[in-house]
Amino acid sequence: MNPLSPRFRFGLRFVMLSRQWRHTLNLRLAEIGFSDAAWAPLVHLEAFGDGISQKELAERLGLDGSSLVRTLDILGRDGQIERLPDPVDRRARRIMLTEKGKRSVVEIRKVLVAAETEMLADFDDDEIEALLDAFDKIDGRLKK
């Protein structure tokens, strides 16, 4: 493939942009005391509903379940989450945001909105929607 072709450049650029985006968010969230490992699970719990299993949360985050255990232990010790027995599967635990965790998500979301507003300032809503549609196509292809 021609290294100057758009298809060749796309993947490299997408990876680099993703890293820059994540780095920017992590720097902003570090200012309020949250690492990447900590803020992402909290936001996902709030977005997808309390009470999902550790396995479900790991899948949504794109992590191996065992990788998430340490983070959940830290979040639990900090009072951000609690793990409750699953009423259906005694081996599983359901992860719930505590009141402290819910307050943290409000603060995290403020930082995310401010950072994303700044990073997307040169795009109108239609352009952002077109990008999201393109991401959905890529995601669909990757899941095949």
N, C-alpha and C positions, 0 to 999 in steps of 0.2 A: 504494500500500500504506500502511496506517495506520502511522505511525512509532512507535506504542505497541504494535503487535502483536508477539507473540513471534517470528514469522518475520523481521520487520524488525530487531528488536533482536538476534537471534541472531548474524547475520553480523558486525555491528559489535563485539559483545561478544567473539565468538570471535577476531577479529583483535586486539583489544586484549589479551585474555588471552594469546594466543600471544606477543605482543611482551613482555609482562611476564614470562612464563615464561622466554623466551629470555634476556631481560636478567638475570634472577636467576641463571640457569645461567652466563651469561658472566661475571658478577661473581665468582661462586664459583670458576670455573675460572681466572680471571685471577690469583687468589691463589696458584695453583700454576704459573703461567707459561703458560697456554694461552689463546689467543684463540679466538673462535668459528670462524674460518676454519681453525684448526689442529686443534682437538679433534674436530670432527665427522667429518672424513675418517678420522682414526685409529680412532675408535669404529666407524665403518661398515666399515672394513677388517677389524677384529677380528670384528665381528658377522656379516658376510657371507662371510668367508673371504679369506685372502690370495690374491694372484695374480689379482685381477680387473683388467680393463683400465681405463685412465683414463676411457674413454667410459662403461663400466658404473658406475664410481664416481660420475661426474658425474650420471648419471641417478638413481642412488639418493639423491644429495644434493639433487636438484632444481636442479642448476646447469648452465650452459653449459660444455662441455668446456674452452673457452679460459679461462674464469674460474678453473678449478681448477689450471691449469698453474702459475701463480705460487705458489699455496699448496703444491703438490707440490714445486716447486723449493726452497722454504724448508724444508719437512719433510725433503727429501733432504739439504740442506746441514747440517741439524741432526742427521742420523743417525737420524731416526725411521722413514724408509721407504727402500726402494731400488726402482729401476725396472729390471726385467730384460726382456730380449728375449722376445717371445711366440714359442714354438716353432712355432706354426702360421702366424702372420701376421707377417712380418718388419717391417712398418710399425708394428706395435703394440708397446706395452710393458705388462708385467704389474707391478702395484704390490704390493710385499711389505712387511710390517712388519719392521723389524729387531728385534733383542733390546731395544734401547733403546725402540723404539716400543711393543713389547709391555709393557714395564715402565710406560711412560707411560699406556697404556690402563688398566692396573690402578689407577693413581692417579686417573685421570680418572673411572673407574667408581665409585670410592669417593666422590668428590665428588658425582657425579650421583645416586647412591643416597641420600646424606645429604640433598641438596637436595630430591629428589623425595619422600622420606619426610616431610620437613617440610611441603612444599607440599600433600601429599595426606593429611595427618594427620586431617582431618575426614571422610574417606571410608573405608568398609569395602571389602573385596575385591569384594563383589558390586556395589557402586556403581561401582567402578573398571572392572569387567568390562562393566557396562552402558554406561559412557562409551566404552570401547574399541569395543564393538559399534556404537555410534552413529557413531564416527569411521570405522569400516569402511564403513558405509552411505554416508556422505558421500564418502569416498574412491572407492568404487565408482561413485557417480553422477558424480563429477568425471572419471573415466576413460572414461566413455561418450562 
